[in-house]
Amino acid sequence: MKSNSYGSWQQRIVIHVDGRYSEEVASKLGTSEPFKRQGSPERAYFEWTRFTTRRGDDEDVVFELCMLLGSPPSQYDWHIDWDASEY
């Protein structure tokens, strides 16, 4: 994780969603496009960044994504790839 030198850390979270909703999810996450598509049914992968004041802050990541995309299971069928994420 990168520090912004003001006591905050930039988290990089990798999320994958049902590819049918990639444009809608991109808008909700404030990103342009998925960085990867894969599989059948097609999955769309997004890299989402946010700032936190503590490392390992996974609870706030899940809470914020639930507010943006709805609690799983939601129509977007989203999942966090924790292994590919930096938090």
C-alpha positions in Angstrom: 0.0 0.0 0.0 1.1 3.5 -0.7 1.1 6.2 2.0 -0.1 9.7 1.1 2.3 11.1 3.7 -0.7 12.5 5.7 -1.4 9.5 7.8 -3.5 7.7 5.2 -2.9 4.6 3.1 -4.2 4.0 -0.4 -5.9 0.7 -0.6 -6.1 -1.1 -4.0 -9.1 -3.5 -4.1 -9.8 -5.9 -6.9 -13.5 -6.7 -7.4 -15.1 -9.0 -9.9 -18.7 -8.7 -11.0 -21.1 -10.3 -13.5 -20.0 -8.9 -16.9 -23.5 -7.9 -17.9 -23.4 -5.2 -15.3 -19.9 -3.9 -16.0 -20.9 -0.4 -17.2 -23.3 0.2 -14.3 -20.7 -1.0 -11.7 -18.0 1.1 -13.3 -20.2 4.1 -12.8 -20.9 3.3 -9.2 -17.2 2.7 -8.4 -16.1 5.8 -10.3 -13.9 3.9 -12.6 -13.7 3.9 -16.4 -13.7 0.3 -17.5 -12.9 -3.2 -16.1 -9.2 -4.0 -16.5 -9.9 -7.6 -17.4 -12.7 -9.9 -18.6 -12.7 -13.6 -18.2 -14.8 -16.8 -18.1 -18.2 -17.9 -18.9 -20.5 -16.4 -17.9 -18.2 -13.4 -18.5 -16.8 -11.8 -15.4 -15.5 -8.2 -15.3 -12.6 -7.3 -13.0 -12.2 -3.8 -11.5 -9.5 -2.1 -9.5 -11.0 0.3 -7.0 -8.9 2.6 -4.8 -9.8 4.2 -1.5 -7.9 5.8 1.4 -7.9 4.6 5.0 -6.1 5.6 8.2 -5.1 2.0 9.2 -3.6 -0.9 7.4 -5.6 -4.1 7.1 -8.9 -2.2 7.2 -11.0 -4.8 5.5 -14.2 -4.1 7.4 -14.6 -0.6 6.0 -13.8 -1.9 2.5 -16.7 -4.4 2.7 -19.0 -1.8 4.3 -18.4 0.8 1.6 -18.8 -1.7 -1.2 -22.1 -2.9 0.3 -23.3 0.7 0.3 -22.3 1.1 -3.4 -23.2 -2.3 -4.8 -25.6 -3.8 -2.3 -24.9 -6.6 0.1 -24.1 -10.0 -1.5 -25.9 -11.6 -3.0 -26.8 -8.6 -5.1 -27.8 -8.2 -8.7 -24.1 -7.5 -9.6 -22.8 -10.8 -8.2 -19.7 -9.1 -6.9 -16.8 -10.6 -5.0 -13.6 -9.1 -3.6 -10.4 -10.8 -4.7 -8.5 -10.4 -1.4 -5.4 -12.2 -2.7 -5.0 -9.7 -5.6 -5.9 -6.7 -3.3 -3.6 -4.5 -1.2 -5.3 -3.3 2.0 
